[in-house]
């Protein structure tokens, strides 16, 4: 006898395929959800790690800013100390120049010329005094011009006054303080 299957096999096959589809769909949805969750956790971890790095960099930058400020303060202090040292060296160097200048003021002063006032502004000298004649003022200017420690004499004012049967000339003279070469200082020729 022939077996004829009268059961609804197509409906069972359809139900079975629907169940398989539901299982595959559910599995895929669960897998997708797990992948999204894993990606979310991975990105969250990366963000946290980057935030930690940013925080570390921020604290290091703040630390370096403090060090830079200290370095700038130290550079200012160094510049001030170097400026002081330079001034001290200039003073040490110019100390004997004052003595030589005073010596030259005496040596260059001819007879009949008297100084009332001497002032110095940097290297510029202002000499005011009284001379017995204009010729003695000229001689004084020549002596200054020939001096090793003074140079560039320039007469600003000369006034001749008559009084007590004498003629006198009141003058104001400008000159510059000079520094001779080492050879000139020891009396050798400028040559």
PyMOL commands that set and color helices and strands:
alter all, ss='L'
color gray80, all
select helices_A, chain A and resi 9-108+134-146+182-185
alter helices_A, ss='H'
color red, helices_A
select strands_A, chain A and resi 113-121+124-131+150-163+166-177
alter strands_A, ss='S'
color yellow, strands_A
deselect
rebuild
show_as cartoon
